[in-house]
Amino acid sequence: MDVRYQTTDRDYLSLLNHILDDSVFGRRFARFAWLAISALAWLSVLLPYLKFREMGGGFWVRAALALILTIGFPRFYKAYTTGCFAGIINARTTARLAGPSVLTVEEDFAQVATQTTTARALWRDIHKVVVTDTHLFLFFTPLVAAPIPRSAFTNDAEFRALHARLETLWLSARQAV
């Protein structure tokens, strides 16, 4: 079975974000950064209060900003990292990788061919199959994957059928090993 689709720089950016979000470092660093920023924000509220014992306008402004930072930091952090990565992974840097792609699915192997690369692996050697809201990622190794955009399919049933087929082949090969 062959599936033909187009990839863009946004697909590779989604792949990078998924890898980062799924990594131990990515999860721990984001939590550490949230704790550090939140702690500093609340210290900026608490320390002047402890020194001057005043709850004037400055106290309430700092408290409101600390609350906004504490609640909004995960969203701010995600937007910041996506913006930074978009500066690195863009149409110019993915020009030779993004574009027409063909996923070949056979009983024994999976293969993804782009205009410049071809990745092929037996199902027992495929690292994992991951589905997100926007993509299906076929991981050949922990850091090498083929992004298959959901938008490449005419309807969601086709996308779900492909995911089910890949998952079935991958799981059956895993159980055989």
N, C-alpha and C positions, 0 to 999 in steps of 0.2 A: 504494500500500500504506500503510495506517495502522496504527501501533502505539500502543496506549494503555497508559499506565503511571502510577504515582504517584511523585513525588519528595518527599524530606524534607530537613530541614536537614542531615542527615548526608551526603546526596548532594552538596550544595553545599560542605560542608566537605571532602569527598574531592576535589572539583574544585579547590578552593583549594590543598590539599596537593599535588595533582599539578602544578599550575601552578608552585608554589614549587619543588618538587623538580626540575622540568624546566627551570627558569630558570638562567641563568648565575649570577646573583646568589645564588639559593638554594643552588646546589651549592658555589660558592666561599665563601660566608659560613659554611656548615656546616663545610667543611674548615678554614677559618681558625679558627673557634671551637674545633674539635677540637684543632688544633695548639696554639693558645694555652693552652687549659685543660690539655692534656697536658704541655706544656712547663712551665707553672707548677707542676703537681703533681710532676713529676720534679725540678724545682729545689728544691722543699720537702724532697725526700729528699737531694739531692746537697749543697746548701749547708751544712746543719748537719753532715753527715759531713765535708766538707772543712775546716770550722772546728774541730770537736772530735775528729775521727778516732775516733768511737765508732759501733759498730753494735749498740747496745742495743735495748731494746724499742721506743723511740720511732722508731728508724730503720725497723724492720720494720713498724710500724703505718703510718707514712707511705708506705713502699714498697707495702704492700698497697692502701692507698687510692689511690695514684697508678696502680697497675695496674688497679684497678676503674674509675677514671675514664677511663683510656686505652681500655680495652676497651668499657666500657659507655656512653661518651659519645654515640655515635650514637643509641642507643636512648633515653637520657635526653633528648637534644635533640629527637627526634621526638615523644616524649610531651609535652614542655614546649610545643613549638610547636602541637601539636594541641590541647592544653588551652587555650592562649591564644586560638587561632582559634575554639575552641568557645564561648568567652565572647563573641565577636563575631558569629559565624554560628550562630544558634540558632533554635529554632522561632518565637520572636517576631520576629526580624529577617528571616526568610525566609517569613513567613506569607502574603504576597501573591505570592510567586514559587513556592514549593513547592506541591505538590498534584497534581491531575490534569493530565497532560500528554499531548499527542498528537504523535507523530512521523509526518510524511507524507513518504514517499519516492516520488519519481517519477523518470522517466528524465532530466529536465532539472534538477530542483531537489530540495532537502531543506527541510523546514519543521518547526519545533518550536513548538507553541502551548501556553502555560500559561494560567492563569486571568486573567493580567494582561498578558502579552506574547506577541508572535509574532515569531519570527526565521525569515527565509526567504532562501535564497541558491541561486544556480545552482551546480552541482557544481564548475565551474571556479573559483568564488570561495570554496569551502569551504577553510579553512586546512589542516585535517588531521583524520583519524579515528584515535582512540587507544583501544586496549582495555587494561584493567588486570584484575587479579584480581576486582575488584568492580564495575567500571563500563565502559561504553563512552562515550567523550566525543566529541561531534561539535563541533569547533571551527569557528565561523563566522569568528572573528578569533583572533589569538594569545591574547587574554584573555577572549573571549566564547564560551562553550561550553554545550552542553546535556548534562547528565549523565543517562545512561540506565542505571539500576541493573540489574545482572545478576539480582538477586532478583525483578525484575518479571516474569521469564519462568518458565513452569512447568517447563521443563527446559533444560539447557545447550545442547542441539542447536538450540533456537529462537534462543537468544542468539548462538550461533556463526553461524547462518544469516543473522541480521540483520547481524552484523559483516561477513560475507563479501559480502553485497549492498551495503552502504555502501562498503566498501573497493573493490569492483569498479567501482561508479559513479564514485567519487572518482578512482581511478587512470585510468580510461578518459577522464575529462574532463581530467585533468592531461596525459595523453599527447597529447590533441588540441590543447592550447594551445601 
